[in-house]
Amino acid sequence: MVLIALNMLQFVMKYIDWHREHSLKHKAIIEHIKDKSKDEIIEYFYYDNMRQKHPNFCQLYAQNSKCHDMKNLNCYMCGCPYFRFKDDGIEIKGNRVVYSYCTQNLGDEFISDNAIHHDCSECTLPHSKKFISDNFDLDWNVIMGDVVLEK
């Protein structure tokens, strides 16, 4: 179940499905701009440019909406290397299954009757130019290499 601050997508698809789909979208864009410098690539992924040139990259683009309320939202990561998930559940906490968490304990938890998911909606860290630059790789899967716990 992908939450990652996209409230309208809650419980629509499994984390792993979103992860795979997003990886392919990211790879296709990088393929077209791979000759640009690191800084140019990061600049390319700013929200306004992406919304205009790649309207299908994010479902929020069609609504002229952002996942985080920040001025210079960068969509390069569209996720966070500190996020961890397992669609079958990581552990049982009380009477709820924990499906995701943040290794840095940033953000909050979304708790339902039987599930706990990490809520990143208030954390803008992976959408900042500095964080992206510090963790940059042309291959999104390299950046997100530790995110999937069900390998």
Secondary structure, DSSP 8 states (H G I E B T S, - for coil): ---TT-GGGTTTS-HHHHHHHHHHHHHHHHHHHTTS-HHHHHHHTBHHHHHHH-TTS-TTGGGT--SS--TT-B-SSSS-TTEEE-TT-SEEETTEEE-EEETT--SEEEE-SSEEEEE-TT--GGGSHHHHHHT--SSHHHHTTTTBS--
